[in-house]
Amino acid sequence: MLVDLHCHSDRSDGTDPVRSLVNKACEKGIKILSVTDHDTVAAQNDARVLAESKGMTYVSGLEISCDYHETLDILGYGYDLDLDYLEKTLSRLRDMRDDRNGQILRKLRELGISLDERELEENFPGESLGRPHIANLLTKKGYVSSMEEAFRLYIGRGAAAFVEKGKLEIGRSIELIISGGGVPVLAHPISLKLDLHELKDMIRKLKNLGLEGIEVFYKEYDQDLKKELLAIAREMDLIPTGGSDYHGEHKAHLDLGIELPDELASNFLEYLNRRRRPSR
């Protein structure tokens, strides 16, 4: 079954407006969709209405970057959008992003590169702006020839204008999703940069913190890697999910949609449904 449980709109660091993103998903034949913007749920109501109007199953989604020395992101699915404390926590994360953006722009100005917050907001009116938007603006203004060059020369780790992002502690991120009635899933596990043995140990630790799934079917993973991750998911009784990590122009090599075996797709939806049912 063609699904996408990991994609981004222009409400965070994607480039597609919500309507355009949902339309593309429909045109590709995607059956289950979740927009998983970073640190914001601003796209959720619009995405759900549009997706369901086109016959797709929609799952509320979210991606939270966690405090870890490598990339460790937690996806949240099926949470309650009306929870006030969820939005309050996400708002604090966006404030940290904004503060980081300001520090990066100041460093760039010290290097003779003229960008400011107003210019960033005018070009990208989303809720959760970050380095991809700065890289895009550097490219548009001719300071670099590509976003990749922007990261390499200026804003990537170890570069002249790099600033570490404020992040939520791992256990707190998982707890936030669970307390909102959602299912926490480890995004793109290989981004942790661990060997297979170390990865299994890390996933066990995350499961002890409440992790309930891992993203097995990821756009950039080959079949052998997917098989290894699926075996880990089954061994640890974790829900396998799949997504493209589509960002539009910000990750132009990634397209919407990924094949998730029908049985796993059905199991995922049933798991969410059981979570929503009141206990007796």
N, C-alpha and C positions, 0 to 999 in steps of 0.2 A: 504494500500500500504506500502511495506517495504521501508523505507528511512533511511538516516543518515545525518542529517544536523549539526552534532556536533561531530567531531572526530579529532584526532591529529596524525601527522606523526613524523618521527624522525627529521624533520626540526625544531621542537620545543621540547615538552616534551613527545611525543610518542616514541615508540620503533620500529615501523614498517617503513621501507623505503616506499616511495610513491608508487612504483610499487607493493610492497607486499600488502599495504593497499588497493589499488584499486582492485587488484586481489581478495582479501578476500571479498570485498564488492560485486564484481560480482558473486563470487561463492555462496554467501548467497542470491542472488536474489534481491539485493537492486536496486531500480529504480531511485532514486534521491540521489545524493551524494554531500556533501560539506566538504572539509577538512578545519578545522577552527583552524589552528595553532596559538599559542600565539605570538603576536607582530611581525609576519613575514608573508609575502606573497610568500616566496621562493618556496613553493610546488605547487603553483596554476597552472602555465602553464603546468607542467608535469602531474598533477592530471587531469586537464581538457582533455588533449590529450588522456591519457590512459583511462579515464572513458568513453569518447565519442566513442572511438574506440571499446569499449565493449557494446555499446548500452545504456549506462546510461545517464541520464540527469545530467549535472554537474553545480553547482552553486558556484561561487567564495565565499570563506569564510574567516573569521578572528575572533579571540577572543582577546579582550582587557580587562585587569584587571584594575578596577577603584579604585580611592582613596575613601575607605569606611572602617569602622571599622570591618565589616564582609566581606565575599566573595561577591563581586558584579562584575560580568563579563558581558560585552556587546559583543554579536555576531554581526558581520556585514556581509551582504549577497549582492551579485550582484554589488559590487563597481567596479570602473574603475581601473584596475591593472596598467595602464600607468601613473597614477598621481604621479608626483615627490614628492609633499609635503607629500603624504601619506607615502611613503617609508622613507622620512626624519624623520617624527614623530616616525614611528616604529623603526627606527634606534636608536633614542634617548632612547626609551623604552628598547631596547636590551642592550644599554650601561649601563642603570641603573641596569638591571639584572646582567650584568657582574660585575659591581661594588659590588653588593650585594653578588654574589658568592665569590668574593675575600675576603670580610669581613667575610663571614661564614667560609671559609677555614682557614683564619688566626685564628679565634676563636677555630676551631677544632685543629689546631696545638698547640695552647696554652694548650689544654686539652690532648696533647700527641698523637693526631691522625694525621698521616702523609698523607695528600692529598695536591695536588697543582693544579693550573690552567691547566698546560700542560697535566697532567694526565687526568683531566676531559675532556679536548678537544680531546685527543687521543682516549679515550673510547667512547665519544659521539660527533661525528663531526657535529651535527646540528647547526642551526643558533641561536636558542633561548634557551640556557641552563638555568636550574634552580634547585630548591631543589630536585625534583624527581631524577635528574641525580646524585646529590651528595648522596642522600639516596641509590641509586642503587650501587654506587661505595663503599660506606661504607659497604654494604652487601657483595659485591664481595670480598672485602679485609678482611672480617671476623671480622670487628669491631662490627657488630650487626648481629643478625640472620635473620632480615627481614627489608624491607623498613619501615614498620609500626613502628618497634622498633627504627629505625634511627630517624624518626620524633619525637617519644615520648621522647627519651633520649637526642637528640642533636639539631635537626633543626626545630622542630615544635614550634609553638607559646609558649613562656614561657620557652622553653628548653635552655640549656647552650649556644648553638651556634646560636640561632635564631637571625636573622636580618630582620627588616621590609623592604618590597620591595617598591621601588619608583614606583608610579602609576600615571596614567593620571586622571585628574579630570573628574567626571562623565559626565558633560555637554560637555566637550571638546571631550570626546570619542565618544559621540553620534553625535556631530557636525562633527567630522572627517569623520565618516562613511557616513553621509548624504551628505556632501560636495563632497564626491567621488562618488555620485550617488547610494550609497548603502542603505540598509534597516537595521536599528539598532534593535536588539532583546535582551531582558533580558534573560541571560542564567540561568538555574537551580534556579528559584526564591526562593525556600525554603532555599537556602544557605544564604539568608539574615538574617535568624533566627528571623523572625517576626511572630506574630500571624496573623490570617487571616485579621483582621481589619487593623492592622498596615501595612500588606503587600499591601492591596488595596490602602491605603494612599500613600505608597511609590511608587507604580506603577503609580498612578495619577501624582505624582511629576515628575517621569521619562517621562511620556507622555508629560507633559508640556515642557520638555526639548527636545522633538522630538522622543521619543521612539515609535516604530511602531509595535512591536510584543513581545510576551513572549514565552519562551520554556515551553510548556504545557506537551508534551509527552516526559518525561525524563526517562531514563532507570531505575532509582532507585525509581521512584514514583509509588505508587499503584493506582488502578483504582479510588478510592474515591478522592484521591488528584488530579489526572488528571481531574476529573469532576469539582472539585472546581476551579482549575486554568482555565479550559476552560470557565466556567461561568464568571470568571473575565475578560478573554479576550473578550468574547462577549459583556459583559456589557460596556467595555471601548473601543470597536471597535478596538481591537488590533489583529494582525495576530498571530494565534497559530502555533508554529513550534514544531519539535521533533528531538531528537538526543540521542545518546548513551553516549557521552563523552568518547569514547574509547581512551585509551592511550597505548594499547598493554600491555607489561609486567608491566608497571608502575601502572596500575589499572587492574590487571589480572581478577578481578571479573566482569568486564564489557566487553560485547561482542558487535560487530558491529550490527547495525540495530535496528530499532524500528518501530512499526506499527503506521502509521499516516493515519487517514481516507481519502479515495480517494478524497472526496470533499475538504478537507482542504489542501491536497497536491496540487490539481489543483488550488485552490484559491491562494496559496502561489506563484506558478509559474506565474499565471496570474498577480498577484500584481507586481512581479519583471518585467514582460514584459511591463506593463503599465509604470513603472518607467523609463524604457529604451527608450520608444517612445518619440521622440521630440515633444514638444508642437507646436500647430498650431496657 
